[in-house]
Amino acid sequence: MSLGRRAGGVMRCSIAILLATMSVVLPGSGRCDSRGSTSESSVCLRGVSVFDVHSGRMSDPMDVVIAGDRISDIREAGSSEAADRIIDASGKYVIPGLCDSHTHLSFLLPKGLGEVREQLASFVHHGVMYVRDVGGPIDVVASLRRQIDSGALLGPSISYTGPMLESSPLRWVEFNEQLPGFTVALDGRSDVDKVVPKLAAEGATLIKTFNNLDPDLYPYVVAVARAQGLKIVHDVGRPLFSWVSLEDALKMGVTSFEHCEGAWAFVLEDALRERCTRLNGPAADDDQQQALLTEIAEMGTAAISERRVDELATRMIRAGAVVCPTLIVYGAPQQDDADVNQSEEERQARAARQQLLARIGAIGSDIVRELSAQGVMLLVGQDGEDPEATLQEMKRLAEAGVSEVEILRAATLYPASWLGLTKDRGSVETGKVADLVLLNSN
């Protein structure tokens, strides 16, 4: 798969320039367009320190030479041959282009074409050069990818799942009103045989399984996806109570798990795990589930078994599995103007929901930190369509205690590896696509 950009026959390289906080874009940053040049035109980043994702270290000053859309050479500073364009990068630092592994870009469509164009370009300006889109109408996302690949739109490269796949009743059916095909039901083998090959034919390279997918059907979904060459991204859905748990999916060879609460049920103390198991499944009582969820959330990390965390880390490392925590979605929402029209009972219920969400996020952060410390690969993902949120998620991971090096790997090396794109992406090395992020500070 060619990941280089071509617009009107002109090759492009992407060099985004960000502040060290990774939240503000400097003026003039974005895509470097070698207009009027040939595919052999070259750019040299002179005197830049290069981040080695493998060792986790910054190099001494180097010259990074780009020919066309690829890195053609990395040499000691001052030793490179003349290039068509020299960028003085002395005192600056270069990292690979970032990946957001949990986007829903189709949410941009109802906002209008102007917003679509602006937001997609803003991903690049924020240094996000490729994404995993893990839920949206496949015709919409495939169209965005075609327009980006052709140069009609400026934006990140997209690997996509198409719709969220679950059994009836659909959890997110309301999204189908504005975005038909956002979520699709798999209620039997005939549905799987119809839907999954069609997704592959329409350019999907992975599928998204969600929430209440029939556990008896799930192994067949996995088998058909594999036969189509599709990787599987699994979202367990509601915290603690999922018809297809992380543990079950992991046993079937699924290797990407979304949201920090996905591992929660696995790492509970044994007595709590047994209580959750008894209340799980299609016939479970919702009020009883909610009561137990609140009780365990209030216990915090006291409900977590260190032994089970260790066991999960071992299993995931052995399987080459990754976790995409999306910690950013667990911050308590701000009060809005609509609150003035709410009753006291409604305000109290909302406050309780926000508190529960924050507790789930705090527990999930602790689990994610421990898994990362033991060597489980994380992926940076935001669960939305806002390019600023990608960088905020990286900050949230740092606040959770994940090391800076692991956060950078989670946005570069690990997604490239999981997607099978390490020939082109994930590190600053000779021969790879020159989608790069230039930083003012280390």
C-alpha positions in Angstrom: 0.0 0.0 0.0 1.4 3.4 -1.0 1.0 5.9 1.8 2.7 8.8 0.0 0.5 11.8 -1.0 0.2 12.9 -4.6 -1.8 15.9 -5.8 -1.7 16.9 -9.4 1.2 14.6 -9.9 3.3 16.4 -7.3 4.7 14.4 -4.4 4.4 15.9 -0.9 6.0 15.3 2.4 4.4 16.2 5.8 6.3 18.1 8.4 4.2 19.4 11.3 5.9 21.7 13.8 4.5 21.6 17.3 5.4 23.2 20.6 6.9 20.9 23.2 3.6 20.9 25.0 2.2 19.1 22.0 -0.9 21.2 22.1 -0.2 24.4 20.1 0.7 24.6 16.4 3.3 27.2 15.3 2.3 29.5 12.5 3.0 28.1 9.0 3.1 24.5 10.1 1.6 21.8 8.0 2.3 20.0 4.8 5.4 21.0 2.8 4.4 21.1 -0.8 7.2 20.8 -3.3 5.3 22.6 -6.1 6.8 22.4 -9.5 9.4 19.9 -8.4 10.0 16.4 -9.6 9.5 13.3 -7.4 13.3 13.4 -6.8 13.3 16.9 -5.3 14.9 16.8 -1.8 14.5 18.6 1.6 17.1 18.5 4.3 16.3 19.0 8.0 19.7 20.2 9.1 21.0 19.6 12.7 17.9 18.0 14.1 17.9 15.5 17.0 16.1 12.3 16.0 13.9 10.3 18.4 14.6 6.6 18.2 11.4 4.9 19.1 13.2 1.6 19.6 15.7 2.8 22.2 13.6 5.6 23.5 16.5 8.1 23.1 17.1 11.3 21.2 20.2 11.3 18.9 22.9 13.9 18.6 22.2 16.5 15.9 21.7 14.8 12.5 20.8 15.7 8.9 17.6 14.1 7.8 17.3 14.1 4.0 13.9 13.6 2.3 13.6 12.7 -1.4 10.1 12.8 -2.8 7.9 11.5 0.0 10.5 9.2 1.7 13.5 9.6 4.0 16.5 9.0 1.8 19.3 9.5 4.3 20.0 10.2 8.0 23.6 11.4 8.5 25.8 13.2 11.0 25.0 16.9 11.0 26.8 18.8 8.3 27.9 15.7 6.3 24.9 15.5 3.9 25.1 16.5 0.3 23.3 19.6 -0.9 19.5 19.4 -1.0 17.0 21.4 -3.0 15.7 22.9 0.2 17.4 23.3 3.5 15.4 23.7 6.7 17.6 24.8 9.7 16.4 22.5 12.5 19.3 23.0 14.8 18.1 22.9 18.4 14.9 21.1 17.4 13.7 17.5 17.7 12.0 15.2 15.2 9.6 12.3 16.0 7.5 10.2 13.6 4.1 11.4 12.5 1.5 10.5 15.1 -1.4 8.0 14.8 -4.8 8.3 16.5 -6.0 4.8 16.9 -9.6 5.5 17.9 -11.4 8.1 15.7 -15.0 8.4 14.4 -14.4 10.8 11.5 -18.0 10.4 10.1 -19.1 12.6 13.0 -17.7 15.5 11.0 -20.3 15.1 8.2 -23.3 16.6 9.8 -21.2 19.7 10.5 -20.9 20.5 6.8 -18.2 20.3 4.1 -16.3 23.3 5.4 -15.9 21.8 8.9 -14.9 18.4 7.3 -12.2 20.1 5.3 -10.9 22.2 8.2 -10.9 19.4 10.8 -9.2 16.9 8.5 -6.4 19.4 7.7 -6.1 20.2 11.4 -5.2 16.6 12.1 -2.1 17.0 9.9 -1.4 20.4 11.5 -1.4 18.8 14.9 1.0 16.1 13.7 -1.6 13.3 13.3 -0.7 11.8 10.0 -2.7 8.6 10.1 -5.7 7.2 12.1 -7.7 4.0 12.8 -11.3 4.9 12.3 -13.2 2.4 14.3 -16.9 3.0 13.7 -18.8 4.8 11.0 -20.8 4.3 7.8 -18.3 2.6 5.4 -19.4 4.6 2.4 -18.6 7.8 4.3 -15.2 6.8 5.7 -14.2 5.2 2.4 -15.0 8.4 0.5 -13.0 10.5 3.0 -10.0 8.2 2.5 -10.3 8.3 -1.3 -10.4 12.1 -1.3 -7.4 12.3 1.0 -5.4 9.8 -1.0 -6.1 11.6 -4.2 -5.1 15.0 -2.7 -8.7 16.5 -3.0 -8.6 16.8 0.8 -5.7 17.4 3.2 -5.9 14.9 6.0 -4.5 11.8 7.7 -4.3 8.4 6.1 -7.2 6.3 7.2 -7.4 2.6 8.1 -11.1 1.9 8.8 -13.5 -0.7 10.2 -16.8 0.6 8.7 -19.8 0.2 11.0 -19.9 -1.0 14.6 -21.0 -4.6 14.7 -23.3 -5.9 17.4 -26.5 -7.9 18.0 -29.9 -6.5 18.3 -31.1 -4.4 20.0 -28.4 -1.9 18.7 -26.9 0.2 21.5 -26.1 3.2 19.3 -29.0 3.0 16.9 -29.7 6.7 17.2 -26.6 7.5 15.3 -28.1 5.7 12.3 -30.6 8.6 11.9 -28.0 11.1 10.8 -25.4 8.5 9.7 -27.1 5.5 8.2 -25.0 2.4 8.6 -23.1 3.7 11.7 -24.0 0.5 13.5 -25.1 -2.8 12.0 -26.8 -5.9 13.5 -25.3 -9.3 13.3 -28.1 -11.6 14.5 -27.0 -14.8 12.8 -24.4 -16.5 10.5 -26.2 -15.2 7.5 -25.7 -11.6 8.6 -22.0 -12.3 9.2 -21.7 -13.9 5.7 -23.4 -10.9 4.2 -21.8 -8.0 6.1 -18.2 -8.9 6.8 -17.1 -9.8 3.2 -18.8 -6.7 2.0 -16.8 -4.5 4.4 -13.6 -6.1 3.1 -14.7 -5.5 -0.5 -15.3 -1.8 0.3 -11.8 -1.3 1.6 -12.0 -2.1 5.4 -8.8 -3.6 6.8 -10.4 -4.2 10.2 -13.8 -4.6 11.8 -15.2 -3.3 15.1 -17.1 -5.7 17.4 -19.1 -4.0 20.1 -20.9 -4.6 23.3 -23.8 -7.1 23.2 -22.6 -9.2 20.3 -24.1 -12.8 20.7 -21.3 -14.8 22.4 -22.3 -17.9 20.6 -22.0 -16.1 17.3 -18.7 -14.3 18.1 -16.3 -17.1 17.2 -17.9 -17.3 13.7 -17.5 -13.5 13.3 -13.8 -13.9 14.2 -13.4 -16.8 11.7 -15.1 -15.0 8.8 -13.1 -11.8 9.5 -9.8 -13.8 9.5 -10.8 -15.5 6.2 -11.3 -12.0 4.7 -7.9 -10.8 6.1 -9.5 -8.4 8.5 -8.1 -7.5 11.9 -10.5 -7.1 14.8 -11.0 -4.2 17.2 -13.2 -5.1 20.2 -15.1 -2.7 22.5 -16.5 -4.6 25.5 -19.1 -1.9 25.9 -20.6 -1.4 29.3 -18.1 -1.5 32.2 -18.0 -4.9 33.9 -20.9 -6.4 32.0 -20.2 -7.5 28.5 -21.5 -10.5 26.6 -18.1 -10.9 25.0 -15.4 -10.1 27.5 -11.8 -9.1 26.9 -10.8 -12.5 28.3 -13.1 -14.4 25.9 -12.0 -12.3 22.9 -8.4 -12.7 23.8 -8.7 -16.5 23.8 -10.1 -16.2 20.2 -7.1 -14.3 19.0 -8.5 -10.8 19.1 -5.6 -8.4 19.8 -7.0 -4.8 20.1 -9.2 -3.7 23.0 -10.8 -0.3 23.2 -11.3 1.9 26.3 -9.7 1.6 29.7 -12.6 -0.2 31.4 -12.2 -3.2 29.0 -9.8 -4.9 31.4 -11.7 -4.0 34.5 -13.8 -7.2 34.9 -10.7 -9.4 34.3 -8.6 -7.9 37.1 -11.2 -7.8 39.9 -10.7 -9.7 43.1 -12.2 -13.2 42.7 -15.3 -12.7 44.8 -16.2 -9.6 42.8 -15.6 -11.4 39.5 -18.0 -14.1 40.6 -20.7 -11.6 41.4 -20.2 -9.9 38.0 -20.4 -13.2 36.2 -23.7 -14.1 37.9 -25.2 -10.8 36.8 -23.9 -10.8 33.2 -25.8 -11.7 30.0 -28.9 -10.8 28.0 -31.3 -11.7 30.8 -29.5 -9.8 33.6 -31.3 -7.3 35.8 -30.2 -3.8 34.8 -30.8 -2.3 38.3 -28.7 -5.0 40.0 -25.9 -4.5 37.5 -25.9 -0.7 38.1 -25.9 -1.2 41.9 -22.9 -3.6 41.7 -21.1 -1.3 39.2 -21.5 1.6 41.6 -20.3 -0.4 44.5 -17.2 -1.6 42.8 -16.4 1.9 41.4 -16.7 3.3 45.0 -14.2 0.6 46.1 -11.6 2.0 43.7 -8.3 0.1 43.4 -9.2 -1.9 46.5 -11.4 -4.0 44.1 -8.4 -4.8 41.9 -6.3 -8.0 42.2 -2.5 -7.4 41.6 -2.2 -11.1 40.7 -4.9 -10.7 38.1 -3.3 -7.6 36.6 0.0 -9.6 36.3 -1.8 -12.5 34.7 -3.5 -10.2 32.2 -0.3 -8.5 31.3 1.4 -11.8 30.7 -1.5 -13.0 28.5 -1.6 -9.8 26.5 2.2 -9.7 25.9 2.2 -13.3 24.8 -0.6 -12.6 22.3 0.8 -9.3 21.1 -2.4 -7.5 22.2 -2.8 -3.8 22.6 -5.0 -1.5 24.7 -6.4 1.8 23.4 -7.5 3.5 26.7 -9.2 6.7 25.5 -8.8 8.2 28.9 -10.0 11.6 27.7 -13.6 10.4 27.5 -13.7 9.8 31.3 -13.4 13.5 32.4 -16.5 14.9 33.9 -18.4 17.1 31.4 -18.9 20.7 32.2 -22.3 22.1 33.1 -24.1 23.7 30.1 -26.9 26.1 29.6 -29.5 23.3 29.4 -28.9 22.6 33.1 -31.1 25.6 34.1 -34.1 23.7 32.8 -33.4 20.6 34.7 -35.1 19.6 37.9 -33.2 19.1 41.1 -33.6 15.3 40.7 -32.3 15.4 37.1 -29.3 17.5 38.2 -28.5 15.1 41.0 -28.7 12.1 38.7 -26.4 13.8 36.2 -23.9 14.6 39.0 -24.0 11.0 40.1 -23.3 9.8 36.5 -20.4 12.2 36.2 -18.9 11.0 39.5 -19.3 7.4 38.5 -17.6 8.1 35.1 -14.7 9.9 36.8 -14.3 6.9 39.2 -14.3 4.5 36.3 -11.7 6.7 34.6 -9.5 6.8 37.6 -9.6 3.0 38.1 -9.0 2.5 34.4 -6.0 4.9 34.5 -4.4 2.8 37.3 -5.0 -0.4 35.3 -3.5 1.1 32.2 -0.4 2.4 34.0 0.3 -1.0 35.5 -0.2 -2.9 32.2 2.1 -0.4 30.4 4.7 -0.7 33.1 4.7 -4.5 32.6 5.2 -4.2 28.9 1.7 -4.2 27.4 1.5 -2.0 24.3 -0.9 1.0 24.5 -2.4 2.9 21.6 -3.3 6.6 21.7 -6.9 7.2 20.8 -9.6 9.9 21.5 -13.0 8.3 20.6 -14.0 11.2 18.4 -13.1 13.6 15.6 -11.2 16.4 17.3 -7.5 16.7 16.4 -6.7 18.5 19.6 -8.1 15.6 21.5 -5.3 13.3 20.3 -2.7 15.5 22.0 -4.9 15.8 25.1 -5.1 12.0 25.3 -1.3 11.9 25.3 -1.3 14.3 28.2 -3.9 12.2 30.1 -1.7 9.1 29.7 1.2 11.1 31.2 -1.0 12.2 34.1 -2.0 8.5 34.6 1.7 7.7 35.1 2.6 6.2 31.7 6.2 7.0 30.7 6.8 9.6 28.1 8.7 7.1 25.9 5.8 4.7 26.0 3.3 7.4 25.2 5.3 8.3 22.1 5.5 4.7 21.1 1.7 4.4 21.6 1.3 7.2 19.0 3.9 5.9 16.6 5.6 2.5 16.7 2.8 0.4 18.3 -0.1 1.5 15.9 2.2 1.0 12.9 3.1 -2.4 14.1 -0.5 -3.5 14.9 -1.7 -2.2 11.5 1.2 -3.9 9.7 2.6 -0.6 8.4 6.1 -0.7 9.9 7.6 -0.7 6.4 6.3 2.8 5.9 5.5 4.3 9.3 6.2 4.3 13.0 9.8 5.4 13.2 12.2 7.9 11.7 14.4 5.7 9.5 15.8 5.6 6.0 13.2 4.4 3.4 10.1 5.3 5.4 7.4 7.8 4.6 8.6 11.3 5.6 5.5 12.3 7.7 7.4 13.9 10.5 6.7 16.1 13.6 9.3 18.8 14.5 9.4 19.9 18.1 10.9 22.9 19.7 12.0 21.0 22.9 12.9 17.5 23.9 
